[in-house]
Amino acid sequence: SSCWGWSLYGAGLHVDSEGELLGGCLGPPPIPHNVVRSFLASFCKLRPIPILQPSLLTSLAISQNANHSALELIEHQTLVSTPSERNEWVTCLSSLYESMGEVDKLRCLQLRTCGARESHIALSLESYGYIEIAQSLYLELIHAENRPIGGIGPKLSRFELDLWQEQYFKCCKELGEWSKLSKISSSLNRYDILIESAAKEHDFNKVKECLKTPTIIASLENGSPFLKLYEIYTSIADGKLGEVEHHCNQSIQFALFHWSHLPPLSLNTGTHFKMLQLFPQLIEVHESGQIMVEVTTIREQQLQQQQFQQQRVYDFQQIISNWKHRKPNNWENMIVWDNLLNWRQFVYKSTSDVINMKTDTLMLNPTPSSPSSSSSSSSSSSSSSSSSPSSTIRLKDSAATTLVLVKQQRRLKYQNAVTKSLSTLTTAKMNNKDSFHKIREQIMQYDTVKYLKEKVIGGGLTMVHNTNISNFNLEQKAEFFRLKARMLSARKHPEQANQCFVESISISNTSSKTWLSWGQHCEKIAKENSGNLPNANKKRSIDGTEKNSNNTLIDQSQQTVYPNNPELVQKYSQQALACYLQCMKDQRITIKHLVVAKVLKLISVCGPNAMMGSFDHINLELWIPWISILIGSLVREESNLVFGILKRIAEKYPQALYYELRAFLIEKTQISLNPVTSSSPSYYSSSPSPPPSSSSASSPSPPLSSTTSSSSSPPPPLSSSTNTNTNLFNNNITNQNPSIQFAQELMSIMRNKNKQIFEDM
């Protein structure tokens, strides 16, 4: 039954008849007995293993929560069956893998079963995210196989031919090509795909026709919560709002029933993914019914010529706010995003049609007006309701919803889908914020297509130049200059790009994206002037000639020669370091931990010329994962700078530093005592800089930051009485190796600041 599912996944605070706690801190209670699973498990231990029908095993596995028991039987029969029978077993095994969410196993099965080389290429392209290329390849394979003469090659299995069609359908769903799917599924009588494509196109008359087909009726009688969702769609579209609550309750019961028959969450499989993606849809459909009921009531009251301010208007602000924050995860595919956002667009449009508004947004005032204002005209009341931003509620937000969908499509590099979605937006009917995001996505589309020629980047520059930015705020203007700088940097105009970055920072100096892009630009110029950039696509043969990856000879006269200019490398490395440090100061940016690696690399390039004061305002928690690299830098030229960072860590987080520093101190002491007999080679060949003294001047100011600080001189080395190992604090060793002196100073800081913790360690 379905009741045990909630005791298994609930709070676990139930007590049995003997007073013992079930679940909670002791873990979930044991799964109740399952007769079907027990029979299938016993069949697996029999020799020889009995042969059951593949369709029977698949049905029992999915409906009776016996996936793993039936999986062992199906896998065994797939391996031992004859080639003529293997096709049916492979089909059942693939459907079982798909229901369990075993994507990797399913892809391996497909690659092993397919015989054509083109099938392997298409499946690999789809796995690596090249959906558009894989879709075109699947279509070519289908057309080639349907030719009267020719074909792909040898006779292929029925499983492989059906796989091309199914994967082509999945690619179309991922790219949002629902009109194409509707035509193909209608000709093939695939009503499961036809009803989905019709719902995405908001053609609910066709959805109602599909619900009357025998295939869909049989699935609904079996309690499919996914198909029950389409009945809710049609009820809302037809205005039968009284049936919405009934269908929602039924769909929720079906979903909970299926959830209770799934394997435990502790198995860490993908069986629950589809159900977890269904629950937000059910919630939003239920909330959509509430919105439509209230909006219809308001419209009827308006038609009766009643005072609008005296009505009791439902407050939709909480629902709309929840919708904006209720988004799928970034790593989920576009089908999950489209399921939510496509329905929201329909709700916004239907709401506007019910109220009969011609503007882009519908504003409702939930606060009743005073008696003096109730006697005014309807036109003045509507203007007063829209004048208070705190009491207005925006119901139609289709432009912002489409832009969220476009942003995710751009992340996944679906260029055709981005172009199609942007073409549905009209800038004249959008506010400044949505207009800015639309233009930004159009420009970012040119920036994403890196494999195209320079003329594509030129199109992005033309769009930036033709945009009127006078109506945008300061942050939006700064973002336009940042995008222009990125385009100029891609077209090899470094000076003009620097000017655009300066202009962007002068408009808004708090933009972490601008600092990050500027740092990447400066680092790129430094690499180009370092003169040691190898070509990743070339390889050297035995005779000394260089060839490309396709074994063609490289023309030495046509290769790009990178100059070796140490002054420019030092200059732009310092600028890149300053930009990255400014980016790390922003608490809003989520990639600060990735910028730390670039900062450490640039510190080693800049050496003593790196600015010291700019590191004082960086959050120490960002340096903790990189403590081992920071300690290793004590023997290099940037030791003075690294010592300041480690000193702050030693004062606040001594536990994170102690063991790494102790191992470093022991190793360097042994190497210094036995320079000849020591078997541990020196990791760094560069000589360390002398330790900082009290008479040393302040560090040179950074090119983009004026904050400076002087390094404090370390005290004399500790005596041997403070440690049992006298070699670690030998004065002669300290005088010869400044890195040991830095380590001893850090040890003394930790001992003085945290005596009790240091004694415990």
C-alpha positions in Angstrom: 0.0 0.0 0.0 1.0 3.6 -0.2 0.8 4.3 3.5 4.2 3.0 4.3 5.9 5.5 2.0 5.2 8.4 4.4 6.4 6.5 7.5 9.6 5.8 5.5 10.2 9.3 4.3 8.5 11.3 7.1 10.0 12.8 10.2 10.6 9.4 11.7 9.2 10.3 15.2 6.7 7.4 15.4 6.9 5.0 18.4 5.9 1.3 18.2 4.0 -0.8 20.7 7.2 -1.5 22.7 8.1 2.2 23.0 11.0 2.1 20.6 11.6 5.0 18.2 11.1 4.3 14.5 13.0 6.3 12.1 14.5 9.7 13.0 18.1 9.5 14.3 18.0 5.7 14.1 17.3 5.8 10.4 14.1 4.9 8.5 12.1 1.8 9.4 12.7 -1.3 7.3 10.8 -1.6 4.0 7.7 -3.8 4.3 7.6 -7.2 2.7 7.0 -7.3 -1.0 5.8 -10.6 -2.4 6.7 -9.8 -6.0 10.2 -8.6 -5.1 10.7 -11.7 -3.0 9.7 -14.0 -5.8 11.9 -12.3 -8.3 14.9 -12.3 -5.9 14.4 -16.1 -5.4 14.3 -16.6 -9.2 17.7 -15.0 -9.4 19.2 -17.6 -7.1 17.8 -20.6 -9.1 20.0 -22.5 -11.5 19.1 -22.6 -14.3 17.4 -19.2 -14.1 13.7 -19.5 -15.2 12.8 -17.5 -18.3 9.9 -15.1 -18.0 8.3 -12.8 -20.6 10.2 -9.5 -21.0 7.1 -7.4 -21.0 5.9 -9.2 -17.8 9.3 -8.5 -16.0 9.2 -4.8 -17.0 5.7 -4.3 -15.8 6.3 -6.0 -12.5 9.6 -4.0 -12.0 8.0 -0.6 -12.5 4.6 -1.2 -10.9 5.6 -3.3 -7.9 8.8 -1.6 -6.8 11.0 -4.5 -7.9 13.4 -2.7 -10.2 16.6 -4.2 -8.9 15.3 -7.7 -8.6 13.9 -7.7 -12.1 16.9 -5.9 -13.5 19.2 -8.9 -12.7 16.9 -11.3 -14.5 16.6 -9.0 -17.6 20.4 -8.4 -17.8 21.0 -12.1 -17.6 18.6 -13.0 -20.3 20.0 -10.2 -22.5 23.4 -11.7 -22.4 22.4 -15.4 -22.9 19.6 -14.9 -25.5 20.0 -15.6 -29.1 20.4 -12.7 -31.6 16.9 -13.0 -32.8 15.5 -12.7 -29.3 17.9 -10.1 -28.0 16.1 -7.2 -29.6 13.1 -7.6 -27.3 15.3 -8.0 -24.2 17.4 -4.9 -25.0 14.2 -2.9 -25.5 12.9 -3.9 -22.0 16.3 -3.3 -20.4 16.5 0.2 -21.9 13.0 1.1 -20.7 13.9 -0.2 -17.2 17.1 1.8 -17.2 15.2 4.9 -18.2 12.6 4.5 -15.5 15.3 4.1 -12.9 17.1 7.2 -14.1 20.3 5.3 -15.0 21.4 7.6 -17.8 25.0 6.3 -18.0 24.0 2.7 -18.1 21.3 3.4 -20.7 23.8 5.2 -22.9 26.3 2.4 -22.6 23.6 -0.1 -23.6 22.7 2.0 -26.6 26.3 2.3 -27.8 26.9 -1.5 -27.3 23.7 -2.4 -29.2 24.0 0.0 -32.2 26.0 -1.3 -35.1 26.3 1.8 -37.3 29.3 4.2 -36.7 27.0 7.1 -37.3 24.8 6.1 -34.4 27.8 6.1 -32.1 28.7 9.6 -33.3 25.2 11.0 -32.8 24.8 9.5 -29.3 28.2 10.9 -28.3 27.3 14.3 -29.6 24.1 14.2 -27.6 25.9 13.2 -24.4 28.3 16.1 -24.7 25.6 18.6 -25.2 25.7 19.2 -28.9 22.0 18.7 -29.3 21.5 20.7 -32.5 24.2 18.7 -34.4 23.0 15.4 -33.0 19.4 16.2 -34.1 20.5 16.9 -37.7 22.5 13.7 -37.7 19.6 11.6 -36.5 17.4 13.1 -39.2 20.0 12.3 -41.9 20.2 8.7 -40.6 16.4 8.4 -40.8 16.2 9.8 -44.3 19.2 7.6 -45.5 17.6 4.4 -44.1 14.2 5.2 -45.8 15.8 5.6 -49.2 14.6 2.9 -51.7 18.2 2.2 -52.7 21.2 2.3 -50.4 20.8 2.9 -46.7 23.3 3.1 -43.9 25.0 -0.2 -44.6 24.4 -3.7 -43.2 21.1 -4.7 -41.9 20.4 -2.9 -38.6 18.4 -4.1 -35.7 14.9 -2.8 -35.0 16.1 -1.4 -31.7 18.6 0.9 -33.5 16.1 2.1 -36.0 13.6 3.0 -33.3 16.4 4.6 -31.3 17.0 7.2 -34.0 13.4 8.2 -33.9 13.1 8.4 -30.2 16.4 10.4 -29.8 15.3 12.7 -32.6 12.1 13.4 -30.6 14.1 14.1 -27.5 16.3 16.5 -29.3 13.2 18.3 -30.6 11.8 18.6 -27.1 15.1 19.9 -25.8 15.3 22.6 -28.5 11.6 23.5 -28.1 10.6 22.6 -31.6 7.0 21.7 -30.7 5.4 22.6 -34.0 7.7 20.2 -35.8 6.9 17.5 -33.2 3.2 18.1 -33.6 3.3 17.4 -37.3 5.5 14.3 -37.1 3.6 12.7 -34.1 0.3 13.3 -35.8 1.4 11.4 -38.9 2.8 8.6 -36.8 -0.2 8.4 -34.4 2.1 9.0 -31.4 -0.5 10.5 -29.1 1.8 10.7 -26.1 4.0 13.1 -28.0 1.1 14.8 -29.8 -0.6 15.7 -26.5 2.6 17.2 -25.1 3.4 19.3 -28.2 -0.2 20.5 -28.4 -0.1 21.6 -24.7 3.2 23.5 -25.3 1.6 25.3 -28.3 -1.5 26.1 -26.2 -3.7 24.2 -28.6 -6.1 22.7 -26.0 -8.7 21.6 -28.5 -6.2 19.2 -29.8 -5.3 18.2 -26.3 -8.9 17.3 -25.6 -9.0 15.2 -28.8 -5.9 13.3 -27.6 -7.4 12.6 -24.2 -10.2 10.7 -26.0 -7.8 8.2 -27.7 -7.7 4.7 -26.3 -3.9 4.9 -25.5 -4.3 8.0 -23.3 -7.5 6.7 -21.7 -5.7 3.4 -20.7 -2.9 5.4 -19.2 -5.3 7.6 -17.2 -7.1 4.6 -15.9 -3.8 3.2 -14.7 -3.3 6.4 -12.6 -0.7 8.4 -14.6 -0.2 11.7 -12.8 1.7 13.1 -15.9 -1.4 12.7 -18.2 -3.8 13.9 -15.5 -2.0 17.2 -15.7 -3.4 17.8 -19.2 -6.9 17.4 -17.9 -6.2 20.3 -15.5 -4.8 22.3 -18.4 -8.0 21.9 -20.4 -10.2 22.7 -17.4 -8.4 26.0 -16.9 -8.3 26.8 -20.6 -12.1 26.2 -20.9 -12.9 28.2 -17.8 -14.3 25.2 -15.9 -12.6 26.3 -12.7 -14.8 24.1 -10.6 -13.2 21.0 -12.0 -9.7 22.3 -11.4 -9.6 21.5 -7.7 -11.0 18.0 -8.3 -8.4 17.2 -11.0 -5.6 18.6 -8.9 -6.6 16.4 -5.9 -6.7 13.3 -8.1 -3.3 14.1 -9.7 -1.7 14.7 -6.3 -3.1 11.3 -5.1 -1.7 9.6 -8.2 1.6 11.2 -7.7 1.8 10.2 -4.1 0.8 6.7 -4.9 3.6 6.4 -7.5 6.1 8.0 -5.1 5.3 5.3 -2.5 6.1 2.6 -5.0 9.5 4.0 -5.8 12.7 2.6 -4.3 14.1 4.3 -1.1 16.0 7.5 -1.5 19.0 6.0 0.2 19.8 4.0 -3.0 20.8 7.3 -4.6 19.3 6.6 -8.0 17.5 8.8 -10.5 14.2 7.1 -10.0 12.7 10.0 -8.2 13.8 12.7 -10.7 10.6 12.8 -12.8 8.3 12.8 -9.7 10.4 15.6 -8.1 10.1 17.6 -11.4 6.3 17.0 -11.5 5.5 18.4 -8.0 6.3 22.0 -8.9 4.1 21.7 -11.9 1.2 20.5 -9.8 1.7 23.4 -7.3 1.8 26.0 -10.0 -1.3 24.6 -11.8 -3.2 24.7 -8.6 -2.1 28.3 -8.0 -3.1 29.1 -11.6 -6.6 27.9 -10.9 -6.8 30.2 -7.9 -5.6 33.2 -10.0 -8.1 32.5 -12.7 -11.0 32.1 -10.3 -10.3 35.4 -8.6 -9.6 37.3 -11.9 -12.9 36.0 -13.3 -14.8 37.1 -10.2 -13.2 40.6 -10.5 -14.1 40.8 -14.2 -17.8 39.9 -13.5 -18.0 42.6 -10.8 -16.5 45.1 -13.2 -19.1 44.2 -15.8 -21.8 44.8 -13.2 -20.4 48.4 -13.0 -19.6 48.2 -9.3 -16.9 50.3 -7.7 -13.5 48.7 -8.3 -12.0 50.0 -5.0 -14.7 48.5 -2.9 -14.1 45.0 -4.2 -12.2 42.4 -2.2 -9.3 41.7 -4.6 -7.1 38.6 -4.1 -3.5 39.4 -3.4 -1.4 37.6 -6.0 1.9 39.2 -5.0 3.0 36.1 -3.0 2.1 33.7 -5.8 3.9 35.7 -8.4 6.9 36.2 -6.1 7.1 32.4 -5.5 7.0 31.8 -9.3 9.9 34.1 -9.9 12.0 32.3 -7.3 10.8 28.8 -8.1 13.1 27.9 -11.0 14.7 24.6 -12.0 18.3 23.9 -11.3 20.8 25.1 -13.9 22.1 21.6 -14.6 18.6 20.3 -15.6 17.7 20.0 -19.2 15.5 22.5 -21.2 12.5 20.2 -21.0 12.1 20.8 -17.3 12.5 24.6 -17.8 10.0 24.6 -20.6 7.4 22.7 -18.6 7.2 25.5 -16.0 7.9 28.6 -18.0 5.7 27.7 -21.0 2.7 27.3 -18.7 3.4 30.6 -16.9 3.3 32.4 -20.2 -0.2 30.9 -20.9 -1.4 32.0 -17.5 -0.2 35.6 -18.0 -1.8 35.8 -21.5 -5.1 34.2 -20.2 -5.2 36.6 -17.3 -4.8 39.6 -19.6 -7.5 38.3 -21.9 -10.0 37.8 -19.0 -9.5 41.3 -17.7 -9.5 42.6 -21.3 -6.4 44.7 -20.8 -4.4 45.9 -23.9 -1.3 46.9 -22.0 1.6 44.7 -21.3 1.0 44.5 -17.6 -2.1 44.2 -15.4 -2.0 46.1 -12.2 -4.4 45.4 -9.4 -4.7 47.3 -6.1 -5.6 45.0 -3.2 -5.9 47.9 -0.7 -9.4 49.5 -0.3 -9.6 53.2 -0.8 -10.9 55.8 1.6 -14.5 57.0 1.4 -13.4 60.3 -0.1 -11.7 58.5 -3.0 -14.5 56.1 -3.5 -16.8 58.9 -4.7 -14.3 59.8 -7.5 -14.5 58.6 -11.0 -13.2 55.3 -12.2 -10.4 56.9 -14.2 -9.0 58.7 -11.2 -9.2 55.5 -9.1 -7.3 53.5 -11.6 -4.5 56.1 -11.8 -4.3 56.3 -8.0 -4.0 52.5 -7.8 -1.1 52.4 -10.2 0.7 55.3 -8.6 1.6 53.4 -5.4 4.3 50.8 -6.3 4.0 49.1 -2.9 0.3 48.1 -3.5 0.5 47.1 -7.1 0.8 43.6 -8.3 2.1 42.6 -11.7 0.2 39.6 -13.1 1.5 39.5 -16.7 5.3 38.9 -16.8 5.6 37.0 -20.0 8.6 39.0 -21.3 10.6 38.3 -18.1 9.6 34.7 -18.3 10.8 34.4 -21.9 14.1 36.1 -21.0 14.7 33.5 -18.2 14.2 30.8 -20.8 16.5 32.5 -23.3 19.2 32.8 -20.7 19.1 29.1 -20.0 19.2 28.3 -23.7 22.2 30.5 -24.1 24.0 28.7 -21.3 23.4 25.4 -23.1 24.5 27.0 -26.4 21.2 26.4 -28.3 21.7 29.2 -30.8 18.7 28.5 -33.0 16.4 28.2 -29.9 17.7 31.5 -28.6 17.1 33.3 -31.9 13.5 31.9 -32.1 12.7 32.9 -28.5 14.1 36.4 -28.8 12.0 36.9 -32.0 8.8 36.6 -30.0 9.6 39.6 -27.8 8.6 43.1 -28.8 10.7 45.9 -27.3 7.9 48.5 -27.7 5.7 46.6 -25.2 8.5 46.0 -22.6 9.7 48.1 -19.7 13.3 49.4 -19.5 14.5 46.4 -17.4 13.2 43.8 -19.8 14.3 45.7 -22.8 17.8 45.9 -21.3 17.9 42.1 -20.7 16.6 41.4 -24.2 19.3 43.5 -25.9 21.9 42.0 -23.5 20.9 38.5 -24.5 21.1 39.4 -28.2 24.7 40.8 -27.7 25.7 37.8 -25.5 24.5 35.5 -28.3 27.2 36.9 -30.6 29.7 36.6 -27.8 28.8 32.9 -27.2 29.3 31.9 -30.9 33.1 31.6 -30.7 33.5 29.2 -33.5 32.2 31.6 -36.1 34.1 34.3 -38.0 34.9 37.9 -37.1 31.9 39.2 -38.9 29.6 37.7 -36.2 31.5 39.6 -33.5 31.2 42.7 -35.7 27.4 42.2 -35.7 27.5 42.4 -31.9 29.5 45.6 -32.0 27.0 47.1 -34.4 24.1 46.3 -32.1 26.0 47.9 -29.2 26.6 51.1 -31.2 23.0 51.3 -32.4 21.5 50.9 -28.9 20.2 54.1 -27.2 21.3 53.7 -23.6 20.0 57.1 -22.4 16.9 55.4 -20.8 18.9 52.9 -18.8 20.4 53.3 -15.3 24.1 53.4 -14.4 24.5 49.7 -13.9 22.9 48.9 -17.2 25.1 51.5 -19.0 28.2 50.0 -17.4 27.1 46.6 -18.6 26.8 47.8 -22.2 30.4 49.2 -22.1 31.6 45.9 -20.6 30.0 43.9 -23.5 31.5 46.4 -26.0 34.9 45.9 -24.4 34.6 42.1 -24.6 33.7 42.4 -28.3 36.7 44.7 -29.0 39.0 42.3 -27.1 37.8 39.4 -29.3 38.6 41.5 -32.4 42.2 42.2 -31.2 41.7 45.9 -30.3 43.3 45.9 -26.8 43.6 49.7 -26.4 40.0 50.4 -27.3 38.9 47.6 -25.1 40.8 49.1 -22.2 39.1 52.4 -22.8 35.7 50.8 -22.7 36.6 49.0 -19.4 37.7 52.3 -17.9 34.4 53.9 -19.0 32.4 51.1 -17.5 34.3 51.3 -14.2 33.9 55.1 -14.1 30.1 54.7 -14.5 29.8 51.9 -11.9 32.9 50.8 -10.0 31.0 48.1 -8.0 30.4 45.8 -11.0 32.2 42.6 -10.2 31.6 41.3 -13.8 33.5 44.3 -15.2 36.5 43.7 -12.9 36.5 40.0 -13.9 36.2 40.7 -17.6 39.0 43.4 -17.4 41.2 41.0 -15.5 40.7 38.3 -18.2 41.5 40.9 -20.9 44.7 41.9 -19.2 45.7 38.3 -18.6 45.1 37.5 -22.2 47.4 40.4 -23.4 50.1 39.2 -20.9 50.0 35.7 -22.3 50.2 37.0 -25.9 53.3 39.0 -25.0 55.0 36.2 -23.1 56.3 34.6 -26.3 55.8 31.0 -25.1 52.3 30.1 -26.1 52.3 26.6 -27.6 49.8 25.5 -30.2 47.5 22.9 -28.7 46.5 21.6 -32.1 50.0 20.8 -33.4 52.3 17.9 -32.9 55.9 17.3 -33.8 56.8 14.2 -35.9 60.0 12.2 -35.8 61.7 14.1 -38.6 61.1 17.4 -36.8 58.3 18.8 -38.9 55.2 20.2 -37.2 51.7 18.9 -38.1 48.2 19.8 -37.2 45.8 17.3 -35.5 44.7 16.2 -39.0 48.4 15.4 -40.0 48.7 18.3 -42.4 52.0 20.2 -42.5 52.0 23.6 -40.7 53.2 26.6 -42.8 55.7 28.3 -40.6 55.2 31.6 -42.5 51.5 31.7 -41.7 51.8 31.0 -37.9 51.0 33.7 -35.4 54.2 34.8 -33.8 53.8 36.1 -30.2 56.4 38.6 -29.2 58.4 38.3 -26.0 58.0 41.6 -24.1 58.7 41.2 -20.4 57.7 44.8 -19.6 54.2 44.4 -21.0 53.9 41.0 -19.4 54.7 42.6 -16.0 52.5 45.6 -16.6 49.4 43.7 -17.7 49.9 40.9 -15.1 49.8 43.6 -12.3 46.7 45.1 -13.8 45.0 41.7 -14.1 45.9 40.9 -10.5 44.4 44.2 -9.3 41.2 43.5 -11.3 40.8 40.0 -9.8 41.4 41.3 -6.3 38.7 44.0 -6.8 36.4 41.2 -8.1 37.0 39.1 -5.0 35.9 41.9 -2.7 32.4 41.7 -4.1 30.4 39.4 -1.8 27.7 38.9 -4.5 29.8 37.1 -7.0 29.7 33.3 -6.8 32.9 32.4 -8.6 35.3 34.0 -6.1 36.9 30.6 -5.3 37.7 30.2 -9.0 39.4 33.6 -9.2 41.8 32.6 -6.4 43.7 30.2 -8.7 44.2 33.0 -11.2 45.4 35.3 -8.3 48.0 32.8 -7.1 49.3 32.4 -10.6 49.6 36.1 -11.2 51.3 36.5 -7.8 54.1 34.2 -8.9 54.4 36.1 -12.2 54.5 39.6 -10.5 56.7 38.5 -7.7 57.9 41.3 -5.4 56.1 43.8 -7.6 52.7 42.6 -6.5 50.7 45.0 -4.4 50.4 44.0 -0.7 47.8 46.3 0.7 45.1 45.0 -1.7 45.0 41.6 0.0 44.0 42.9 3.4 40.3 43.2 2.5 39.9 39.8 1.0 37.9 37.3 2.9 40.2 34.8 4.6 37.9 31.9 4.0 38.8 32.1 0.3 42.5 31.3 1.0 41.9 28.3 3.3 41.6 25.7 0.5 44.9 27.0 -1.0 47.0 27.0 2.2 49.4 24.3 0.9 50.1 26.4 -2.2 50.6 29.5 -0.1 53.0 27.8 2.2 55.0 26.5 -0.8 55.3 30.1 -2.1 57.3 31.0 1.0 60.5 29.8 -0.8 59.8 32.0 -3.9 60.1 35.7 -4.7 56.6 36.5 -3.5 57.3 35.2 0.0 56.9 38.7 1.6 53.4 39.0 0.1 52.4 35.4 1.0 53.7 35.8 4.5 51.2 38.6 5.1 48.3 36.4 4.0 49.4 33.5 6.1 49.9 35.8 9.1 46.2 36.8 9.0 45.2 33.1 8.6 47.4 32.2 11.6 45.7 34.8 13.8 42.1 33.7 12.9 42.2 30.1 11.7 45.3 28.4 13.4 43.8 24.9 13.1 43.7 25.1 9.3 47.3 26.2 9.1 49.2 24.4 11.8 49.6 20.9 10.3 50.5 22.0 6.8 53.0 24.5 8.2 54.5 22.0 10.6 55.1 19.5 7.8 56.7 22.3 5.7 59.0 23.3 8.6 60.2 19.8 9.3 60.9 19.1 5.6 62.8 22.3 5.1 64.8 21.8 8.3 65.8 18.3 7.3 66.9 19.6 3.8 68.9 22.4 5.4 70.6 20.1 7.8 71.5 17.5 5.2 71.7 19.2 1.8 73.7 16.4 0.3 72.3 13.2 1.7 68.7 14.4 1.7 66.6 12.4 -0.7 63.9 15.1 -0.9 64.4 17.3 -3.9 63.6 21.0 -3.7 60.3 21.7 -5.3 61.1 25.3 -6.2 64.4 26.2 -7.9 64.0 30.0 -7.5 65.8 31.6 -4.5 63.7 33.2 -1.8 63.7 36.9 -1.2 65.2 38.2 2.0 62.9 38.4 5.0 61.1 41.8 5.5 62.8 44.3 7.8 61.4 47.1 9.9 63.2 49.7 7.9 61.8 48.5 4.6 59.6 51.0 2.7 56.0 50.3 1.9 55.2 48.0 -1.1 54.7 49.6 -4.5 51.2 50.8 -5.1 49.0 48.6 -7.4 48.1 50.0 -10.8 44.4 50.1 -9.9 44.4 50.3 -6.1 46.0 52.9 -3.9 45.9 50.9 -0.7 49.3 50.1 0.6 50.8 48.5 3.8 54.2 47.9 5.1 55.3 44.4 6.1 56.3 44.0 9.7 59.7 42.4 10.5 59.6 39.0 12.1 61.1 38.6 15.6 64.2 36.6 16.2 63.8 32.8 16.0 62.4 31.0 18.9 64.7 29.1 21.3 65.0 25.4 21.2 63.3 25.1 24.6 59.9 25.9 23.2 59.9 22.7 21.1 61.2 19.2 21.7 62.7 19.1 18.2 65.8 21.4 18.4 66.5 21.2 14.7 63.3 23.1 13.8 64.5 26.3 15.6 68.2 26.3 14.9 69.6 29.8 14.5 72.1 28.8 11.9 69.4 27.2 9.7 67.2 30.4 10.1 70.0 32.7 8.9 70.6 30.5 5.8 67.0 29.8 4.9 64.5 32.8 5.2 61.5 30.5 4.5 62.2 28.7 7.8 62.2 32.1 9.5 58.8 32.9 8.0 57.5 29.5 9.2 58.9 30.0 12.7 57.3 33.4 12.9 53.9 32.0 11.9 54.3 29.3 14.6 55.0 31.9 17.2 51.9 33.9 16.2 49.7 30.9 16.5 51.2 30.0 19.9 50.8 33.5 21.3 47.3 34.1 20.0 45.8 30.7 20.8 47.8 29.1 23.6 45.2 26.6 24.7 44.4 25.4 21.1 48.1 25.2 20.3 48.8 23.0 23.3 45.9 20.7 22.3 47.3 20.4 18.8 
